[in-house]
Amino acid sequence: MTMTTFVPGTEKLRSLCSLPTGQALPRAAAFLTDLVHDRSFLNSHILPVLEEARRAEGWYVARRWDGTDGSYSLQVFAWPPGTGTRVHDHSSWGAYACASGAVLEERYERLDDGSIAEHARLEEAWRLSWSPEDGASTVLPGDGGIHRVGNPYGEAAVSVHLYGPRLEEVDGRDYDLSREYVCDRQEDPADGIPENAVHERPVRGRHRES
């Protein structure tokens, strides 16, 4: 995974991510929608990753730019066919746009009140396919953004994600629907991943239901 503190629009990102969540999210969505159509960014950071993803087995974060003050994290995700994340949430707001190919997002609502430790009962709220023409998806922190993203299609995909500042010490939470279980995700995905060791907790994705 390539990491750097510089990306075009760094000051714009820092300013955007300092806004309250309600103001930051629509601006983040607009920023990403423009970015995934920027020819220079596509040539430099998307097309090389797309080529890599065609030869990979698991999904991974291929590029990452973090604000030095922790105010934002901009990440490029590679999605080989048939891969996907666990159901999870984030301790920050987030937004993403597909830059090449298409990804499928499943969004969930939490039905319980969170009063029982390590227990969560979820219900699927909607699922949508996102391509470069579809704009950006946004998530609120915590229960307001429980989702799963993956690529059940036949071609590799690449997406660009922007996260605001964390509101908690943990990175977010992972959910197991079959056991109605939830646990904190303590680690930052970049921690402990050496350069060129690009796989980030790869999980095989699920195909679209017929």
Secondary structure, 3 states (H helix, E strand, C coil): CEEECCCCCHHHHHHHHCCCHHHHHHHHHHHHHHHCCCHHHHHHHHHHHHHHHCCCCCCEEEEEEECCCCCCEEEEEEECCCEECCEECCCCCEEEEEEECCEEEEEEEECCCCCCCCECCEEEEEEEEECHHHCEEEECCHHHHEEEEEECCCCCEEEEEEECCCCCCCCEEEEECCCCEEEEECCCCCCCCCCCCCECCCCECCCCCC
